[in-house]
């Protein structure tokens, strides 16, 4: 029975066979020739023989690197129920069988698990969660073929590429606007990951990859389908979001758009399917929007969302969660209002006083949101806005604290411990005011102080902003 059929629950083993061996190789045999390290060198990459890539994909060292990435990314289990922490024991027992199945072309990917993520403006974003083993194989494929394609990608493509990020795209957009390109053609692709044409995509992949076994394996992943209510549904189009291979495949397809824009001499920034083109006039923008829409729909078989695509000024549009405003010295960054609302919604969920939660754990989850959000939006000017939000967050935390002191006796004792005079503590402990109203009271501000919240580990938005701006 091959690995590709329904996999049964695995047995744990204490032997650290192939992965331990690989780790020793990577530590102690740096001088040994490595296909992966060779591909990081430009000269070596140009000489890659793409006719035997499958052997490189299933190589132990490549699988070990893929394993580390999958574990680091964590993520939910797929339709087979296998969790990330079960992957190592599985590989220790089944690596050789898995490798043989892949080399013989017998491996069959399992359908992805459909997950619906609500969008802030209504509707849902459809994600496909592959099994842990399929994520491992996709990551292994990505590590080998990504260097082959990446060097051909445009310098103004920033999404899901090594050494590039959203901040670089934003700074490039800022340069274009300051150079006088003050109109933006904001292109929105409708359900991009669900509408990618498989035949067109595979024809582009086959231009660089000559190993037919790898091409067949990628095609299998595109056609693996979706599990809906226990029934596998075949997918004729699309690259489901959630797999390690999807971002690379989307870049391969949209690189054709990049080349077309470069051929026409346009200034643009693209991050995955989010593309902004910068021009000098509305008339030029309308012409570009019409021409590029035709190219996308006729040549790349994609659908442009006419309602969300527009020609406007950068100050009225959103790009990667940011917007712009004109200040001294030129165009500057600000956070788009919708992103503030999304942040507040996340904070409301964590600081909901009606949800029972250990206070230190609540602070921990709140900090995770704050640190990640500020680190992403640190380019924006938002200090005064963050100070205002911090006051709101602290008030919500005080309301949580007050609700945990449910009984009059508990409130009285805690207020006394925190330095409130006996008569005032008793009066306040007996208040009939609601939690939200009490959270703004002078007495609670004097007891559950800002410093006490900091001592509990709370990281304010404004303090993190100052930290990231200085770094």
N, C-alpha and C positions, 0 to 999 in steps of 0.2 A: 504494500500500500504506500503511495507517495504522500509527501507532505501536503500536496495541493488539495487532497480530499479533506473532508471534515476532520479537523484535528481534535483529538481527545485530550483530556486534561493530562498535563505532564507530571512526571514524577521528579521530585527534587533529587539532586545528586550532590555529593560533597566534592567530587573531583572537578578541579578547575582546569580542564584540559586545554582546549584550543585558545580560549581567551587569555588565560594566564601565559601560555606560550607566546602569543602575539605581543602581550605587554612586555615580556622579557626581550623580545626581538626589537621592539621600538625603543627600549631603554638602552640595550647593550650592543646593538648592531647598527649604529647609525651609518656606518660606512657601506653597508650592504645596499645594493641598487634597489630603489623603491619606485614603482610606477607612479605612485601618488606624488612623491617629492619631485619626480622628473617632470610631471605635468605643471608644477608650480613655476618651472623655469620656461621662459618664453621660447628660447631656442628649441628646447626639448619638446615643448608642446607642439611646435610647428611640424615636428617630425613624427607625431603620433600616428601609428598605424591603426586606423579605426575599424579595421577588418576583424580584429580579435579582442574587442573591448569586453566581451562577456567574462573572459578569464580574469581580467582586471577587476571587474565588478564583484565577482565571487571570491576574490583573494582574501585570505584571512585578515590581513592588515586593513584592507578596505572595509571589511565587515566590522572589524573592531572599532574603527573610527565611526562608522555608521551607528553602531550600538551605543557609543557614548553620546552621540547627538540625540538619538531617540530617547534615551534615559533622561538627558538634560531637559528635553522639551516636555517630558511627562505626557500629559494628555489622557483622554478617556480611552477605555477599551473599545474594540470593534465588535462585530456581530458574534465572534467566537467567545467573548468574555475574557480573553487573556489580558492580564494587566502588565504594565511596563516592568514591574519587579519580577515577573515570571519569565521574562525574555532570556535572561542569562542561563537559568537552568535548562530552558528549552534548547538553546544553542549548544550548550555543552553536550547534550544528548543527541541532537538531530542535525547539527551543522553539516556533516558529510552527506547526509541524505538530501538535505535542502540544496546543497551545492550541486549534487548530481542531478536532481530534478531540474534545476535552472539550466545547467549545461545541456541537458537532453531536450529541453523545451517542454518538459512535462508539467512544470509548475503552473498552476492556475490561481490567479489572485481571487480572493473572496470579495463579494459585494461590500460596498461601504455602508456604514450605518448613517442614516439620514438624521441630521440634527438641525433644528430650526432656531435661529438666533433672532429675537425681536429687534427691529430697527427703530430708532428714536422717532422717525417720522411715520411710523406705521408700516405694516407689512413685515416680512421676515427675510433674513439672509439664510440661504440653504447651505449647510456645510456637510461634507461627506467625511466620516471618520473611518479610515481604513483600519484593519486589524494591526496589532503591534508588529507582527511579522511582515506584513505588507509595507508598513512604514519603514521598517529596517531595510527591506529590499529597495524601495524607492529612494531612500537616502543613499544607499550604496550606489545605485545608478546615477543619482545626481552628482555625487562626489567625483565620478569618473568623467561624465560627459559635460558637466558644467564648465570646466576650464576650456573645453573645445569651442563652446559657443560664446562664452563670456567675452573673449577677446575681440569678437566680431560685433558686439553690441555698441550702441551709440554712447558717447560720453554724456549725453543728457538723459540717459535712462538710469534711474537711481533705485528702483524697487527690487528687493530680493537679490542683490548682487554683493559679492564680497567687497568690503572697503567702501561701501556706499550706503547712504541712509536718507531719510526724509529731510533732515536738516540741510543736507547738501543741495537737495532739489529746491528747497525754499530760498536758500541764499542765492542760487543761480537765478531764480525767478526775480528776486530783489534786484539783481544786477541788470537784468533785461529792462525792468520798469524804470530804473534810474537812468538807463541809457536812452530813454524816450519812448519805449514801447509800452504805452500806457493804456492799451486796450488788450483784453484777454479773450481768447476763444476758448471757452471752457467746454471740453468735450466729455459727455457722459455716455458710457457704453451700457446698454440695458442688459442686465443679467449676463455679464461677460463670461464668467466661468461656466455658465450653463449652456452657452450657445456656440462655443468653439467648434468649428467643423473639423472632425477627425481626419478626413482624407487630406484636407489642405495642410493641417498641422503636421501630419506624418510625412507629407512630401517635403516640407521644410526641414524636418529632422533628418530625413534621409539624404539631404544634400551634404551633410557633414559626417553622418554615421553610416559606415558601410557594412558593419556587422549586422547581418539580417536577423540573427538571433536576438540581438538587443532591440531592434526595431519591432520584432514580433512581441517581445515582452512588454514594451511600452504600449503597443496597440492593445495588448491584453488588459493593461491597467485602464486604458481609456474606455474599454468595453466591459469592464468588470461589473458594472451595474450598481444598483442601489437596492438595499433591503427595505421594503416598505411594508410594515405590518406583517412581517414574517414571510413576505413574498418577494423574491428577487426580480427586479425590473431592469431590463437591459437598457443601457444608455447609448443612444445613437450620436449624441453631440455632447460637448462640454468636458471640462476637466474639473472634477469636484474639488472645491476648496477644502483643505484639511490634510492633504497628502504632501509629503516633501517634494514630490516631482512637479506638482501643479504650478508653482511660481516660475520655475525654469521654462516649462512648456508655454506658459502665457507670455513670457519674455521673448521666446523664439518666434511666436506668432506676431506679437506687437513690434518686434524689431523691423518687420516689413513696413509698419507705419512710420517708425523712426527714419528709416532710409528714404521713404517718400518725402517726409518733411525736410530732411537734409537736402535732398535733391532739389526741392523747391526753394531752398535758402531760408527757411523759417527758423525763428528762435522759439524753442519750446523746452518744456520740462515734463518728463513722464515718470510717474511712480506706479508701477503695475498698470492697471487700467485707468488710472487717473492722469489725464493729459491736459496741460494748459499750453496754448500757443499764444505768443505775444506779438502784437502788431501795433502800428502807429495810428490807425484810424478805424472807426466803426465800419466804414465802407469796405476797407481791406479785410476786416474781420469777418464780415458777412460773406464775402467771396471765399475766404479760406474755409469757413464753416461748411458752406455748400460743397466745395470741391473735396474736402477731406471726408465729409459724410458719404459722398459717392464712392470714394476709394474704399472706405471701411466696409460699406455694405455690398459693393459689387466685387471687389478684389479679395477681401478678407472674410466675407460672409458673416459680418457682425452687424448688430443692430444698434444704431445711435438713438438714444433717448432724446427726442426733439423737445420735450417739455423741460427737461433739466439742462440741456445744452444751450448756451447763449453766448452772445458777444456783449461784453460789459467792461466796466472799469474794475481793476483788481480790488478796490475797496468795497465793492458790492458782491464779490464772489468769495467762495471758500475753496482753499487748496490745502489738502492734507490737514484739515482741522483749523488752519490758520486763515486769517484775512490780513489786509494791509490798511495802513493809513499814512497820509502825508504829514511829515513833521520836519523839524529843522534838519537839514542835511539830506533830505530825500525820503524815500519810502521806508516805512518801518512796519514791524510785525505786531499784530494783536491776535488774541484768541477769538475765534468766531463765537458768537453768542450761543449757538446750539451746543458747543462743546462745554460751556459753563453749565448749561442746563443738564447735560448728561452727567457731568461731575456731581452736581448737586443731587441728582437722582441716586447715584451710587452711594453718596454719603448718607442720604436719608435712609437707605436700606440698612446700612451698617449701624447708624445711630438711632434706629427706631427703638424707643423706650418700651414698646409693647412686645419686643422680641427679647426673650430671656437669653442673656449672654454674659459670660465672665467679663468684667470690665477690662482687665489686661488683654484678654483675647480681642475684645472690641477695638481697643487702641491699636493692637497689632494689625488687624485687618484694615483699619482706617489708614494707618501709616503706609501700608502697601499701596493703597489707592493714591494717596497724596504724593508719595515719592515718585511713583511711576508717571503720574500726570504732570507734575512740575518738571521732571526731567525731560519729558517730551516737549512741553510748551515753554521751555526756558528762553527761547529766542524772543518771545513776545514781551511787550511792555505791559505789565499788569500788576505792579506792586500794590497800588491803592485798592484794586479789586480784590486781591488776595487778603489784604488786611480786613476788609469788610467780610469776606467769606470766613476767615478765621474766627471772628466774633460770633458768627452764626453757628459754626461747628462747636465752639466751646459752650455755647448756650445749650445746644442739643446734648452735649456730654453731661452737663450739669443736671439736665432734666432726667437723664438716665440714672445718674447717681441718686437723685432725690427719690426716684421711684423705687430704687432698691432698698431705701430706708422706709419701708412701708408702714411700720408701726410707729405710733407717737413716741413710745419709749425709746425705740432705736434712733429716731431723729433727734430726740432730746439728748441722748448720750453722745451721739456723734458730733452734734453741734458744740456741746460742752468740751469734748476732746479737742475740737478745732479752734477753741479760744473764744467762743461766744459766751457772754455773761449768762448766769443761770436763769434769770427772769426772762431775758430776751430769747434764750434757747427754748424755754418752755412755751413762750408765746408763739414762736415760729413753728415749733413742732406740732402745735395744735391748729395751724392754719387750715382753712378750707379752700384756699386758692388752688387752681389746677397746676399740673406739673409744669406746663410751658410758661405760665405766668410767674411761678416761683423761681424758675430757672434764671430769670432776669433780676431777681431781688438783690439788694445790696448785701444782705446777710449771706446768701449763697455765694456771691462773688468774693466775699471776705474769707470764706471757709474753703470752698473748692476753687482756689486761686489758679491763675494761669501757671504759676510756678509749680503748684502741686500736680497739675495735669502734665507738665513737662517732666516732673519727677516720675510719673507713671509711664513715661516713654512717648507721650504725644509729640508728634512732629508737625508743627504748623505749616501751612502753605507758604506763608511769607518767609519763614526761616529757611525752608528748603529752597525757595526761590533765590534768596541771597547766597546760599551755599553753592548752588549750581551756576549762578551768574559769575561768581568769583573763580570757579574752577576752570 
